[in-house]
Amino acid sequence: GAHEYSSPSMSSSGPSNVQVQSKIQKQDQDLEELSSGLLALKGVSQSINETLERQNEVLDQLETSADINNDKVKRVIRRAGRMNNGGKTGKTFKGWVTIGFNKDGKMYYLKAVNEKIGMEE
């Protein structure tokens, strides 16, 4: 006998052309939603990156400021040590030194030697 050839779309056991088109449309919709979600995620990621870059700049400035103030404190401590140990003149002074920061963040120290008080930056 003669065999008839039937394509899969014509076969009664396979999906119809309408079913295939429906699945393709559903996949296209899903891909559009996924694309939209990825674009939103990209925007959030870029925003986070910009925020982190700004925070890194602030931290760098803070680190520089802390280093500068640390150097100032070391100088003040050396001066206080020289003052209490006679310094260049060999005379020993009795007094005190207070180190602090003003509201602008600049370091200052107060020293009292023989009841005289001075302020230096």
C-alpha positions as CSV (number, residue, x, y, z in Angstrom):
1,G,0.0,0.0,0.0
2,A,0.8,3.6,-0.4
3,H,2.0,5.6,2.5
4,E,0.8,9.1,3.0
5,Y,3.2,11.6,4.5
6,S,1.8,14.1,7.0
7,S,3.8,17.0,8.5
8,P,3.9,17.4,12.3
9,S,1.6,20.4,12.1
10,M,-1.0,18.3,10.3
11,S,-0.6,15.4,12.6
12,S,-3.5,14.9,15.1
13,S,-1.0,14.0,17.9
14,G,1.1,17.2,17.6
15,P,0.3,20.8,18.6
16,S,-1.7,22.8,16.2
17,N,-0.4,25.9,14.5
18,V,-2.6,28.0,16.9
19,Q,-1.1,26.4,19.9
20,V,2.5,27.0,18.7
21,Q,1.7,30.7,18.0
22,S,0.1,31.0,21.5
23,K,3.2,29.6,23.1
24,I,5.5,31.9,21.1
25,Q,3.4,34.9,22.1
26,K,3.6,33.8,25.8
27,Q,7.3,33.4,25.6
28,D,7.6,36.9,23.9
29,Q,5.6,38.4,26.8
30,D,7.7,36.6,29.4
31,L,10.9,37.9,27.7
32,E,9.5,41.5,27.6
33,E,8.8,41.2,31.4
34,L,12.3,39.8,32.0
35,S,13.9,42.6,29.9
36,S,11.9,45.2,31.8
37,G,13.0,43.7,35.2
38,L,16.6,43.6,34.1
39,L,16.5,47.3,33.0
40,A,15.1,48.2,36.4
41,L,17.8,46.2,38.1
42,K,20.5,47.9,36.0
43,G,19.2,51.3,37.2
44,V,19.2,50.2,40.8
45,S,22.8,48.8,40.4
46,Q,24.0,52.0,38.8
47,S,22.5,54.1,41.6
48,I,24.1,51.9,44.3
49,N,27.5,52.2,42.4
50,E,27.2,56.0,42.3
51,T,26.4,56.1,46.0
52,L,29.3,53.9,46.9
53,E,31.7,56.1,44.8
54,R,30.5,59.2,46.7
55,Q,30.9,57.4,50.0
56,N,34.4,56.3,49.0
57,E,35.3,60.0,48.2
58,V,34.0,61.1,51.6
59,L,36.0,58.3,53.3
60,D,39.1,59.3,51.5
61,Q,38.7,62.9,52.6
62,L,38.0,61.7,56.2
63,E,41.1,59.6,56.1
64,T,43.2,62.5,54.9
65,S,41.8,64.8,57.6
66,A,42.5,62.1,60.3
67,D,46.0,61.7,59.1
68,I,46.6,65.5,59.2
69,N,45.1,65.7,62.7
70,N,47.1,62.7,63.8
71,D,50.3,64.5,62.7
72,K,49.3,67.6,64.6
73,V,48.7,65.6,67.7
74,K,52.1,64.0,67.4
75,R,53.7,67.5,67.1
76,V,51.8,68.7,70.1
77,I,52.9,65.7,72.2
78,R,56.5,66.3,71.1
79,R,56.3,69.9,72.1
80,A,54.7,69.0,75.4
81,G,57.5,66.5,76.0
82,R,60.1,69.1,75.2
83,M,58.4,71.6,77.5
84,N,58.4,69.2,80.4
85,N,62.0,68.0,79.7
86,G,63.6,71.4,79.4
87,G,63.4,71.8,75.6
88,K,66.2,73.7,74.0
89,T,66.9,75.9,77.0
90,G,67.3,73.2,79.5
91,K,64.7,74.8,81.8
92,T,62.0,72.5,82.9
93,F,58.5,74.0,83.0
94,K,55.6,72.7,85.0
95,G,52.3,73.0,83.3
96,W,49.7,71.1,81.4
97,V,48.6,70.7,77.8
98,T,45.0,70.1,76.6
99,I,44.4,68.9,73.0
100,G,41.0,69.4,71.4
101,F,39.2,70.2,68.2
102,N,37.0,73.3,67.5
103,K,33.6,73.1,65.8
104,D,35.3,73.4,62.4
105,G,37.3,70.3,63.1
106,K,40.6,72.2,63.4
107,M,42.8,70.9,66.1
108,Y,44.1,73.2,68.8
109,Y,45.9,72.9,72.1
110,L,45.9,74.9,75.2
111,K,48.9,75.1,77.3
112,A,49.5,76.6,80.7
113,V,53.0,77.3,81.9
114,N,53.4,79.2,85.2
115,E,49.8,80.3,85.1
116,K,50.1,81.8,81.6
117,I,47.6,80.3,79.1
118,G,48.1,80.4,75.3
119,M,46.3,79.0,72.4
120,E,47.9,77.7,69.2
121,E,46.6,76.0,66.1
